[in-house]
Structure formats: structure tokens, C-alpha cells
Amino acid sequence: MPTDVVDLLVEVMDIIMYCLKGSLVKKKGLQECFPAICRFYMVSYYERSHRIAVGARNGSVALYGIGLENMNTSLLGSIGMLNSAPQLRCIKTYQVPPVQLASPGPHHALRLARLIWTSNRNIILMAHDGKEHCFIV
């Protein structure tokens, strides 16, 4: 299940980075080498510098480069999505509390929002209900 992968997304990315050839990722990009991981909102990849940022539910953000890994655990809360400005100089996270399902069926609150960079200083948070919230970094 995708939710099981989300719980271990940083560990999954560790395995992917170990298994993928660095030269292949540099040449083709992460989207072409492993498209399944790019579907998660908590994964951001910058093609020019070949850097990857992955957000975890425990609030940490793992930053990967080809042959290099750093972990930043200064963030708190559950990361619902992660997006980065060009060159991963600024990383924005949207934190969501855990949702407990009271009854089966469609829940609009479970739909994820999206972070969209409009320039190197402006970001838009698109909520699941269509509302937009603009932020300046």
C-alpha cells in the first residue's frame, strides 16, 4: 500500500539511492530512473544539481546528492508534502496532522494539497478544496 511506503519513505529512498547508479541518475534524471518514487508529494528533485529532498512523517528531511546524504531533523510534525525552490536552496514543507478515519468512504480532508513555486521567492499552497494561499519566502 502507498501509505505503508510513506511511513518508511526516507528508508525507501536510502535503498533507491544505494541501488541506482549515480551516472544513470545524472544522465536521465530521477523521474525516468525511478518514476514511482516521484509520485509522492514528499519527494523533490532538482535536475541541474542532482539533489533530492525527501520529507518523513516524523518531521525530518533527508537531503541526497549523488554519493552524499545528510539528514536534517530540525523540523517537527508530520510532513504532508515537500517542494523546493530551484537548486534546493529553500525547502518548504506543509505539515499535516495524522487523520483518523471515523467511517469508511471518501474523505476530502485526505486529499493532499500541492506546493507550487511561482518564482524564486513566491510559493502557492493549493488546498484540496481549491483555495490558494500565497507566501513570500
DSSP file (Angstrom, degrees, kcal/mol; ACC not computed):
  #  RESIDUE AA STRUCTURE BP1 BP2  ACC     N-H-->O    O-->H-N    N-H-->O    O-->H-N    TCO  KAPPA ALPHA  PHI   PSI    X-CA   Y-CA   Z-CA
    1    1 A M    >>        0   0    0      0, 0.0     4,-1.3     0, 0.0     3,-0.6   0.000 360.0 360.0 360.0 144.8    0.0    0.0    0.0
    2    2 A P  H 3>  +     0   0    0      0, 0.0     4,-2.0     0, 0.0     5,-0.1   0.838 360.0  59.1 -60.9 -32.7    1.2    3.5   -0.7
    3    3 A T  H 3> S+     0   0    0      1,-0.2     4,-1.4     2,-0.2     0, 0.0   0.839 102.1  54.1 -67.9 -29.7    0.6    4.6    2.9
    4    4 A D  H <> S+     0   0    0     -3,-0.6     4,-0.7     1,-0.2    -1,-0.2   0.875 108.5  49.1 -67.9 -36.6    3.0    1.9    4.1
    5    5 A V  H >< S+     0   0    0     -4,-1.3     3,-0.7     1,-0.2     7,-0.2   0.877 105.4  58.0 -69.0 -37.8    5.7    3.3    1.8
    6    6 A V  H >< S+     0   0    0     -4,-2.0     3,-1.3     1,-0.3    51,-0.4   0.878 100.2  57.3 -61.2 -37.9    5.1    6.8    3.1
    7    7 A D  H 3< S+     0   0    0     -4,-1.4    -1,-0.3     1,-0.3    -2,-0.2   0.813 120.2  29.6 -61.8 -29.3    5.8    5.7    6.7
    8    8 A L  T <X S+     0   0    0     -4,-0.7     4,-2.7    -3,-0.7    -1,-0.3  -0.092  80.8 129.2-120.1  32.8    9.2    4.5    5.5
    9    9 A L  H <> S+     0   0    0     -3,-1.3     4,-2.4     1,-0.2     5,-0.2   0.872  73.7  48.9 -63.1 -40.0    9.9    6.9    2.7
   10   10 A V  H  > S+     0   0    0     -4,-0.2     4,-2.1     2,-0.2    -1,-0.2   0.916 113.5  47.3 -66.1 -41.1   13.3    8.0    3.8
   11   11 A E  H  > S+     0   0    0      2,-0.2     4,-1.9     1,-0.2    -2,-0.2   0.893 111.5  51.1 -66.1 -38.9   14.4    4.4    4.3
   12   12 A V  H  X S+     0   0    0     -4,-2.7     4,-2.4    -7,-0.2    -2,-0.2   0.909 110.0  49.9 -62.2 -42.0   13.0    3.5    0.8
   13   13 A M  H  X S+     0   0    0     -4,-2.4     4,-2.9     2,-0.2     5,-0.2   0.859 105.9  56.7 -67.3 -34.4   14.9    6.4   -0.7
   14   14 A D  H  X S+     0   0    0     -4,-2.1     4,-1.8     2,-0.2    -1,-0.2   0.931 109.9  45.2 -58.2 -45.1   18.1    5.2    1.1
   15   15 A I  H  X S+     0   0    0     -4,-1.9     4,-2.2     2,-0.2    -2,-0.2   0.910 113.0  50.2 -65.6 -42.8   17.6    1.8   -0.7
   16   16 A I  H  X S+     0   0    0     -4,-2.4     4,-2.7     1,-0.2    -2,-0.2   0.929 110.6  48.9 -62.2 -45.4   16.9    3.5   -4.0
   17   17 A M  H  < S+     0   0    0     -4,-2.9    -1,-0.2     1,-0.2    -2,-0.2   0.845 112.0  49.9 -65.0 -32.5   20.0    5.7   -3.8
   18   18 A Y  H  < S+     0   0    0     -4,-1.8    -1,-0.2    -5,-0.2    -2,-0.2   0.881 116.4  41.2 -70.2 -37.8   22.1    2.7   -2.9
   19   19 A C  H  < S+     0   0    0     -4,-2.2    -2,-0.2    -5,-0.1     2,-0.2   0.809  99.4  82.5 -83.3 -31.1   20.8    0.7   -5.9
   20   20 A L  S  < S-     0   0    0     -4,-2.7     2,-0.4    -5,-0.2     3,-0.0  -0.490  81.7-119.8 -78.3 144.0   20.7    3.4   -8.5
   21   21 A K     >  -     0   0    0     -2,-0.2     4,-2.0     1,-0.1     3,-0.2  -0.673  15.2-139.3 -79.1 132.9   23.9    4.2  -10.5
   22   22 A G  H  > S+     0   0    0     -2,-0.4     4,-2.3     1,-0.2     5,-0.2   0.881 102.3  53.0 -60.6 -39.7   24.8    7.9  -10.0
   23   23 A S  H  > S+     0   0    0      1,-0.2     4,-1.9     2,-0.2    -1,-0.2   0.849 107.6  52.0 -66.6 -33.0   25.8    8.3  -13.6
   24   24 A L  H  >>S+     0   0    0      2,-0.2     4,-2.9    -3,-0.2     5,-0.5   0.902 110.2  47.7 -69.5 -40.7   22.4    7.0  -14.7
   25   25 A V  H  X5S+     0   0    0     -4,-2.0     4,-1.8     1,-0.2    -2,-0.2   0.893 112.3  50.5 -66.2 -39.4   20.6    9.4  -12.5
   26   26 A K  H  <5S+     0   0    0     -4,-2.3    -2,-0.2    -5,-0.2    -1,-0.2   0.890 116.6  41.0 -63.6 -39.0   22.7   12.3  -13.7
   27   27 A K  H  <5S+     0   0    0     -4,-1.9    -2,-0.2    -5,-0.2    -1,-0.2   0.927 132.7  17.6 -77.0 -46.1   22.1   11.3  -17.3
   28   28 A K  H  <5S-     0   0    0     -4,-2.9     4,-0.4    -5,-0.1    -3,-0.2   0.702 100.9-125.0-104.0 -23.4   18.4   10.5  -17.2
   29   29 A G     X< -     0   0    0     -4,-1.8     4,-1.9    -5,-0.5     3,-0.2  -0.043  29.4 -81.9  92.1 160.0   17.1   12.1  -14.0
   30   30 A L  H  > S+     0   0    0      1,-0.2     4,-2.9     2,-0.2     8,-0.2   0.852 123.2  62.0 -68.8 -35.4   15.2   10.5  -11.1
   31   31 A Q  H  4 S+     0   0    0      1,-0.2    -1,-0.2     2,-0.2    -2,-0.1   0.878 112.0  37.1 -59.9 -38.9   11.8   10.7  -12.9
   32   32 A E  H  4 S+     0   0    0     -4,-0.4    -1,-0.2    -3,-0.2    -2,-0.2   0.836 118.9  48.2 -83.1 -33.9   13.0    8.4  -15.6
   33   33 A C  H  < S+     0   0    0     -4,-1.9    -2,-0.2     1,-0.2    -3,-0.2   0.900 135.6   4.6 -73.8 -40.3   15.1    6.1  -13.5
   34   34 A F    >X  +     0   0    0     -4,-2.9     3,-0.8    -5,-0.2     4,-0.8  -0.594  67.6 169.8-145.7  77.9   12.5    5.6  -10.7
   35   35 A P  H 3> S+     0   0    0      0, 0.0     4,-0.5     0, 0.0     3,-0.3   0.758  71.4  68.6 -65.9 -25.2    9.2    7.2  -11.6
   36   36 A A  H >4 S+     0   0    0      1,-0.2     3,-0.8     2,-0.2     4,-0.3   0.876  98.9  49.1 -64.3 -36.7    7.2    5.5   -8.7
   37   37 A I  H X4 S+     0   0    0     -3,-0.8     3,-1.1     1,-0.2    -1,-0.2   0.789 102.4  62.8 -74.0 -26.0    9.1    7.5   -6.0
   38   38 A C  H 3< S+     0   0    0     -4,-0.8    -1,-0.2    -3,-0.3    -2,-0.2   0.600  87.7  72.7 -75.2  -9.9    8.5   10.8   -7.8
   39   39 A R  T << S+     0   0    0     -3,-0.8     2,-0.2    -4,-0.5    -1,-0.2   0.715  77.9  93.1 -74.8 -20.2    4.7   10.4   -7.4
   40   40 A F  S X  S-     0   0    0     -3,-1.1     3,-1.3    -4,-0.3    41,-0.1  -0.549  74.0-140.9 -77.9 137.9    5.0   11.1   -3.7
   41   41 A Y  T 3  S+     0   0    0      1,-0.3    41,-2.9    -2,-0.2    -1,-0.1   0.651  98.4  66.2 -70.7 -14.9    4.5   14.7   -2.7
   42   42 A M  T 3  S+     0   0    0     39,-0.3    13,-2.5    38,-0.1     2,-0.5   0.338  87.6  82.3 -90.0   7.9    7.2   14.4   -0.1
   43   43 A V  E <   +A   54   0A   0     -3,-1.3     2,-0.4    11,-0.2    11,-0.2  -0.955  53.6 178.9-117.1 128.6    9.9   13.9   -2.8
   44   44 A S  E     -A   53   0A   0      9,-2.6     9,-2.8    -2,-0.5     2,-0.4  -0.994   4.7-170.7-129.4 136.2   11.5   16.8   -4.6
   45   45 A Y  E     -A   52   0A   0     -2,-0.4     2,-0.6     7,-0.2     7,-0.2  -0.988  11.1-158.5-130.7 133.6   14.3   16.5   -7.2
   46   46 A Y  E  >> -A   51   0A   0      5,-2.5     5,-1.3    -2,-0.4     4,-1.1  -0.957   6.4-160.1-113.1 118.4   16.4   19.2   -8.9
   47   47 A E  T  45S+     0   0    0     -2,-0.6    -1,-0.1     1,-0.2   -18,-0.1   0.818  82.4  57.1 -70.9 -34.1   17.9   18.1  -12.2
   48   48 A R  T  45S+     0   0    0      1,-0.2    -1,-0.2     2,-0.1    -2,-0.0   0.926 121.5  25.0 -67.9 -43.7   20.7   20.6  -12.5
   49   49 A S  T  45S-     0   0    0      2,-0.1    -1,-0.2    -3,-0.1    -2,-0.2   0.497 101.1-128.6 -98.2  -3.6   22.5   19.8   -9.2
   50   50 A H  T  <5 +     0   0    0     -4,-1.1    16,-0.5     1,-0.2     2,-0.4   0.910  55.8 149.3  57.3  46.9   21.1   16.2   -9.0
   51   51 A R  E   < -A   46   0A   0     -5,-1.3    -5,-2.5    14,-0.2     2,-0.4  -0.862  30.5-161.4-111.8 147.3   19.9   16.7   -5.4
   52   52 A I  E     -AB  45  64A   0     12,-2.9    12,-3.8    -2,-0.4     2,-0.4  -0.987   3.1-163.6-129.3 135.8   16.9   15.1   -3.8
   53   53 A A  E     -AB  44  63A   0     -9,-2.8    -9,-2.6    -2,-0.4     2,-0.4  -0.979   8.4-172.5-118.9 134.1   15.0   16.1   -0.8
   54   54 A V  E     -AB  43  62A   0      8,-2.6     8,-2.9    -2,-0.4     2,-0.3  -0.993  10.6-149.6-129.9 126.6   12.6   13.7    1.0
   55   55 A G  E     - B   0  61A   0    -13,-2.5     2,-0.3    -2,-0.4     6,-0.2  -0.733  12.5-154.5 -94.8 144.6   10.3   14.5    3.8
   56   56 A A    >   -     0   0    0      4,-2.4     3,-1.4    -2,-0.3    23,-1.1  -0.770  26.6-116.9-115.5 161.2    9.3   12.0    6.5
   57   57 A R  T 3  S+     0   0    0    -51,-0.4   -50,-0.1    -2,-0.3    -1,-0.1   0.752 112.2  63.4 -67.8 -23.5    6.3   11.7    8.8
   58   58 A N  T 3  S-     0   0    0     20,-0.1    19,-0.4   -51,-0.1    -1,-0.3   0.486 122.4-102.5 -81.3  -0.2    8.5   12.2   11.8
   59   59 A G  S <  S+     0   0    0     -3,-1.4    16,-0.4     1,-0.3     2,-0.2   0.392  80.1 126.6  99.7  -2.4    9.3   15.7   10.6
   60   60 A S        -     0   0    0     14,-0.1    -4,-2.4    13,-0.1     2,-0.5  -0.531  46.2-148.7 -88.3 156.9   12.8   15.1    9.3
   61   61 A V  E     -BC  55  72A   0     11,-2.6    11,-2.5    -6,-0.2     2,-0.5  -0.993   6.7-154.2-124.9 124.2   14.0   16.0    5.8
   62   62 A A  E     -BC  54  71A   0     -8,-2.9    -8,-2.6    -2,-0.5     2,-0.5  -0.862   6.6-158.4 -99.2 129.0   16.7   13.9    4.1
   63   63 A L  E     -BC  53  70A   0      7,-2.6     7,-2.6    -2,-0.5     2,-0.4  -0.930  11.9-169.5-109.2 126.4   18.8   15.6    1.5
   64   64 A Y  E     +BC  52  69A   0    -12,-3.8   -12,-2.9    -2,-0.5     2,-0.3  -0.909  12.4 174.3-118.8 141.9   20.5   13.4   -1.0
   65   65 A G  E >   - C   0  68A   0      3,-3.0     3,-2.0    -2,-0.4     2,-0.7  -0.843  56.4 -70.3-128.0 171.0   23.2   14.2   -3.6
   66   66 A I  T 3  S-     0   0    0    -16,-0.5     3,-0.1    -2,-0.3   -45,-0.0  -0.523 124.3  -6.2 -66.3 112.3   24.9   11.7   -5.8
   67   67 A G  T 3  S+     0   0    0     -2,-0.7     2,-0.3     1,-0.2    -1,-0.3   0.593 123.3  91.5  78.6  12.7   27.2    9.8   -3.4
   68   68 A L  E <   -C   65   0A   0     -3,-2.0    -3,-3.0     2,-0.0     2,-0.4  -1.000  47.8-178.7-141.9 138.4   26.2   12.1   -0.5
   69   69 A E  E     +C   64   0A   0     -2,-0.3     2,-0.3    -5,-0.2    -5,-0.2  -0.996   2.2 176.0-140.3 133.9   23.5   12.0    2.2
   70   70 A N  E     -C   63   0A   0     -7,-2.6    -7,-2.6    -2,-0.4     2,-0.5  -0.980  15.3-150.4-132.2 147.3   22.6   14.4    5.0
   71   71 A M  E     -C   62   0A   0     -2,-0.3     2,-0.6    -9,-0.2    -9,-0.2  -0.978   5.6-167.3-120.7 129.3   19.7   14.3    7.5
   72   72 A N  E     +C   61   0A   0    -11,-2.5   -11,-2.6    -2,-0.5     3,-0.3  -0.964   9.6 174.9-114.5 115.8   18.2   17.4    9.0
   73   73 A T        +     0   0    0     -2,-0.6   -13,-0.1   -13,-0.2    -1,-0.1   0.056  48.8 106.2-108.4  25.2   15.9   16.6   11.9
   74   74 A S        +     0   0    0    -13,-0.1     2,-0.2     2,-0.1    -1,-0.2   0.630  58.8  89.7 -81.4 -12.2   15.1   20.2   12.9
   75   75 A L        -     0   0    0    -16,-0.4     2,-0.3    -3,-0.3     4,-0.1  -0.563  63.3-153.2 -84.6 149.8   11.5   20.1   11.6
   76   76 A L        +     0   0    0     -2,-0.2   -17,-0.2     2,-0.1     2,-0.1  -0.896  48.4  30.6-120.7 151.6    8.6   19.0   13.7
   77   77 A G  S    S-     0   0    0    -19,-0.4     2,-0.5    -2,-0.3    -2,-0.0  -0.234  95.6 -48.3  96.5 174.8    5.3   17.4   12.8
   78   78 A S        -     0   0    0     18,-0.3    18,-2.1   -20,-0.1     2,-0.7  -0.746  52.7-135.3 -88.8 124.2    4.1   15.2   10.0
   79   79 A I  E     +D   95   0B   0    -23,-1.1    16,-0.3    -2,-0.5     3,-0.1  -0.703  22.7 180.0 -85.2 117.3    5.2   16.4    6.6
   80   80 A G  E     -     0   0B   0     14,-3.0     2,-0.3    -2,-0.7   -39,-0.2   0.795  69.1  -8.6 -85.6 -31.2    2.4   16.2    4.1
   81   81 A M  E     -D   94   0B   0     13,-1.2    13,-1.9   -39,-0.1     2,-0.4  -0.981  58.2-153.6-159.7 163.5    4.4   17.4    1.2
   82   82 A L  E     +D   93   0B   0    -41,-2.9     2,-0.3    -2,-0.3    11,-0.2  -0.998  14.1 171.2-143.3 138.0    7.7   19.0    0.3
   83   83 A N  E     -D   92   0B   0      9,-2.2     9,-2.6    -2,-0.4     2,-0.4  -0.984  15.1-150.0-145.1 153.8    8.7   21.2   -2.5
   84   84 A S  E     -D   91   0B   0     -2,-0.3     7,-0.2     7,-0.2    33,-0.2  -0.923  15.8-119.9-129.4 150.8   11.9   23.1   -3.2
   85   85 A A    >   -     0   0    0      5,-2.8     3,-2.0    -2,-0.4     4,-0.2  -0.327  64.8 -59.5 -72.9 167.1   13.0   26.3   -4.9
   86   86 A P  G >  S+     0   0    0      0, 0.0     3,-1.1     0, 0.0     4,-0.2  -0.211 128.2  13.4 -51.5 139.9   15.4   25.9   -7.8
   87   87 A Q  G 3  S-     0   0    0      1,-0.2   -41,-0.1    -3,-0.1    -2,-0.1   0.556 117.0 -90.9  68.2  14.0   18.7   24.3   -6.7
   88   88 A L  G <  S+     0   0    0     -3,-2.0    -1,-0.2     2,-0.2     3,-0.1   0.803  87.7 137.0  55.6  32.3   17.2   23.2   -3.4
   89   89 A R  S <  S+     0   0    0     -3,-1.1     2,-0.4     1,-0.3    -2,-0.1   0.820  72.9  28.4 -75.6 -30.5   18.3   26.4   -1.7
   90   90 A C  S    S-     0   0    0     -4,-0.2    -5,-2.8    -5,-0.1     2,-0.5  -0.992  71.8-165.0-133.7 125.6   15.0   26.8    0.0
   91   91 A I  E     -D   84   0B   0     -2,-0.4     2,-0.4    -7,-0.2    -7,-0.2  -0.946   4.5-163.7-113.6 125.7   12.8   23.9    1.0
   92   92 A K  E     -D   83   0B   0     -9,-2.6    -9,-2.2    -2,-0.5     2,-0.4  -0.893   6.2-168.0-107.5 137.1    9.1   24.5    2.0
   93   93 A T  E     -D   82   0B   0     -2,-0.4     2,-0.5   -11,-0.2   -11,-0.2  -0.936  14.1-150.6-123.1 149.3    7.2   21.8    3.9
   94   94 A Y  E     -D   81   0B   0    -13,-1.9   -14,-3.0    -2,-0.4   -13,-1.2  -0.978  19.7-153.5-117.5 115.9    3.5   21.6    4.5
   95   95 A Q  E     -D   79   0B   0     -2,-0.5   -16,-0.2   -16,-0.3   -18,-0.0  -0.761  11.9-173.8 -99.3 134.2    2.8   19.7    7.8
   96   96 A V        -     0   0    0    -18,-2.1   -18,-0.3    -2,-0.4     3,-0.1  -0.958  24.1-120.6-124.3 141.8   -0.5   17.9    8.3
   97   97 A P        -     0   0    0      0, 0.0     2,-0.1     0, 0.0   -20,-0.0  -0.440  45.4 -87.9 -74.2 156.1   -1.7   16.2   11.5
   98   98 A P        -     0   0    0      0, 0.0     2,-0.5     0, 0.0   -20,-0.0  -0.397  43.1-138.1 -63.1 140.1   -2.5   12.5   11.3
   99   99 A V        -     0   0    0     -3,-0.1     2,-0.5    -2,-0.1    -3,-0.0  -0.888   9.4-155.7-106.1 127.0   -6.0   11.8   10.2
  100  100 A Q        -     0   0    0     -2,-0.5     2,-0.5     2,-0.0     0, 0.0  -0.894  18.3-131.6-100.7 125.2   -8.1    9.1   11.9
  101  101 A L        -     0   0    0     -2,-0.5     6,-0.0     1,-0.2    -2,-0.0  -0.634  20.6-174.9 -78.6 124.4  -10.9    7.7    9.8
  102  102 A A  S    S+     0   0    0     -2,-0.5    -1,-0.2     1,-0.3    -2,-0.0   0.825  73.9   4.9 -85.4 -35.3  -14.2    7.5   11.7
  103  103 A S  S    S-     0   0    0      2,-0.1    -1,-0.3     0, 0.0     2,-0.0  -0.991  84.0-100.1-146.8 151.3  -16.0    5.7    8.9
  104  104 A P  S    S+     0   0    0      0, 0.0    -2,-0.0     0, 0.0     0, 0.0  -0.336  74.5  75.0 -69.4 155.5  -15.1    4.3    5.5
  105  105 A G  S    S-     0   0    0      2,-0.1     2,-0.2    -2,-0.0    -2,-0.1  -0.729  88.4 -30.0 131.8 179.5  -15.9    6.3    2.4
  106  106 A P        -     0   0    0      0, 0.0     2,-0.5     0, 0.0     0, 0.0  -0.472  51.1-171.1 -71.8 134.1  -14.5    9.3    0.6
  107  107 A H    >   -     0   0    0     -2,-0.2     3,-1.0     1,-0.1     4,-0.3  -0.976  13.7-163.2-126.1 115.7  -12.8   11.9    2.8
  108  108 A H  G >  S+     0   0    0     -2,-0.5     3,-1.2     1,-0.2    -1,-0.1   0.771  88.2  67.0 -69.9 -24.7  -11.9   15.2    1.2
  109  109 A A  G 3  S+     0   0    0      1,-0.2    -1,-0.2    19,-0.0    19,-0.1   0.736  92.6  62.2 -67.6 -20.3   -9.5   16.1    4.0
  110  110 A L  G <  S+     0   0    0     -3,-1.0    -1,-0.2     2,-0.1     2,-0.2   0.650  78.8 102.4 -80.7 -13.9   -7.3   13.2    3.0
  111  111 A R  S <  S-     0   0    0     -3,-1.2    17,-0.3    -4,-0.3     2,-0.2  -0.508  76.3-122.8 -70.1 135.7   -6.6   14.7   -0.4
  112  112 A L        -     0   0    0     -2,-0.2     2,-0.1    15,-0.1    -1,-0.1  -0.468  15.1-132.4 -81.9 150.0   -3.2   16.3   -0.4
  113  113 A A        -     0   0    0     -2,-0.2     2,-0.4   -19,-0.1    14,-0.2  -0.402  21.5-126.8 -86.8 172.8   -2.5   19.9   -1.2
  114  114 A R  E     -E  126   0C   0     12,-2.2    12,-2.9    -2,-0.1     2,-0.5  -0.960   3.8-144.0-126.4 144.2    0.2   21.0   -3.6
  115  115 A L  E     -E  125   0C   0     -2,-0.4     2,-0.5    10,-0.2    10,-0.2  -0.930  22.0-173.8-103.5 126.3    3.1   23.4   -3.2
  116  116 A I  E     -E  124   0C   0      8,-2.6     8,-2.8    -2,-0.5     2,-0.5  -0.980  17.2-144.8-127.0 122.3    3.8   25.4   -6.4
  117  117 A W  E     +E  123   0C   0     -2,-0.5     6,-0.2     6,-0.2     3,-0.1  -0.752  17.6 177.6 -83.3 124.1    6.8   27.7   -6.8
  118  118 A T  S    S-     0   0    0      4,-1.8     2,-0.3    -2,-0.5    -1,-0.2   0.698  72.0 -11.1 -97.4 -25.1    5.8   30.7   -9.0
  119  119 A S  S    S-     0   0    0      3,-1.4    -1,-0.2     0, 0.0     0, 0.0  -0.880  88.2 -80.3-153.8-174.7    9.2   32.4   -8.7
  120  120 A N  S    S+     0   0    0     -2,-0.3   -35,-0.1     1,-0.2     3,-0.1   0.602 130.5  29.2 -73.8  -7.0   12.3   32.0   -6.6
  121  121 A R  S    S+     0   0    0      1,-0.1    16,-3.7    15,-0.0     2,-0.4   0.520 108.9  74.0-123.1 -12.8   10.6   33.9   -3.7
  122  122 A N  E     + F   0 136C   0     14,-0.2    -4,-1.8    15,-0.1    -3,-1.4  -0.869  51.1 178.3-112.9 138.4    6.9   33.1   -4.1
  123  123 A I  E     -EF 117 135C   0     12,-2.6    12,-2.8    -2,-0.4     2,-0.4  -0.992  14.1-151.0-136.6 143.7    5.1   29.9   -3.3
  124  124 A I  E     -EF 116 134C   0     -8,-2.8    -8,-2.6    -2,-0.4     2,-0.7  -0.955   5.4-151.0-116.7 132.4    1.4   29.0   -3.6
  125  125 A L  E     -EF 115 133C   0      8,-3.1     8,-1.8    -2,-0.4     2,-0.7  -0.914  11.9-160.2-100.5 112.9   -0.3   26.3   -1.4
  126  126 A M  E     -EF 114 132C   0    -12,-2.9   -12,-2.2    -2,-0.7     6,-0.2  -0.852  12.6-150.7 -95.5 111.8   -3.2   24.8   -3.4
  127  127 A A    >   -     0   0    0      4,-2.9     3,-1.6    -2,-0.7   -15,-0.1  -0.282  27.2-105.7 -78.4 167.1   -5.6   23.2   -0.9
  128  128 A H  T 3  S+     0   0    0    -17,-0.3    -1,-0.1     1,-0.3   -16,-0.1   0.745 119.7  55.6 -66.1 -23.0   -7.7   20.1   -1.7
  129  129 A D  T 3  S-     0   0    0      2,-0.1    -1,-0.3   -18,-0.1   -20,-0.0   0.351 123.6 -99.9 -93.0   7.0  -10.8   22.3   -1.9
  130  130 A G  S <  S+     0   0    0     -3,-1.6     2,-0.2     1,-0.3    -2,-0.1   0.369  76.0 139.9  95.5  -4.5   -9.3   24.7   -4.5
  131  131 A K        -     0   0    0     -5,-0.1    -4,-2.9     1,-0.0     2,-0.4  -0.488  39.7-147.8 -74.5 142.7   -8.3   27.5   -2.1
  132  132 A E  E     -F  126   0C   0     -6,-0.2     2,-0.5    -2,-0.2    -6,-0.2  -0.922  11.6-169.9-113.5 137.0   -5.0   29.2   -2.8
  133  133 A H  E     -F  125   0C   0     -8,-1.8    -8,-3.1    -2,-0.4     2,-0.3  -0.990  12.5-152.3-126.0 121.4   -2.7   30.6   -0.2
  134  134 A C  E     -F  124   0C   0     -2,-0.5     2,-0.3   -10,-0.2   -10,-0.2  -0.747  13.3-176.0 -98.0 140.7    0.3   32.7   -1.3
  135  135 A F  E     -F  123   0C   0    -12,-2.8   -12,-2.6    -2,-0.3     2,-0.5  -0.977  16.9-145.8-133.9 146.8    3.5   33.0    0.7
  136  136 A I  E      F  122   0C   0     -2,-0.3   -14,-0.2   -14,-0.2   -15,-0.0  -0.960 360.0 360.0-113.0 129.2    6.7   35.0    0.1
  137  137 A V              0   0    0    -16,-3.7   -15,-0.1    -2,-0.5    -1,-0.1   0.422 360.0 360.0 -91.2 360.0    9.9   33.5    1.2
